[in-house]
Amino acid sequence: MQELQDILTGLGFEPELLSPDRRLRAELALSSAETTELGLELERRFGARIDLWDAHDYTLAELAAAVDEGSRTPTGDGGER
């Protein structure tokens, strides 16, 4: 969770806004550029491919759990992480 908060702080979000129950789009209002950058950074740091463009608006806690799960799951391209 702390690393996710660090990434979002690096994108310009104030740390006090980054509570676990905040929703990425509805409450933090991530732009398309920020959404893309966040997705790339999650893949770079954790090897997790998370569809942030999905209809589901993740909370920070949900995203942290998805990253944890995604970093332990094979990509489906034949290679293991």
CORURQUI-V820132 format. One line per field, one symbol per residue. phi: phi as a letter, one per 30 degrees, with the letter a starting at -180 (. if undefined). psi: psi as a letter, one per 30 degrees, with the letter a starting at -180 (. if undefined). A space follows every 10 residues. Layout:
phi: ???
psi: ???
This chain:
phi: .ddddddddd djddeddcde cdceddcche dddddddddd dddddciccc ddceddcddd dddddddedd dccedicjcc c
psi: eeeeeeeeef fgkkeffhlf gkkeeeefhk leeeeeeeee eeeeefgkjk jfflfkjkle eeeeeeeeee fgkkfggfkl .
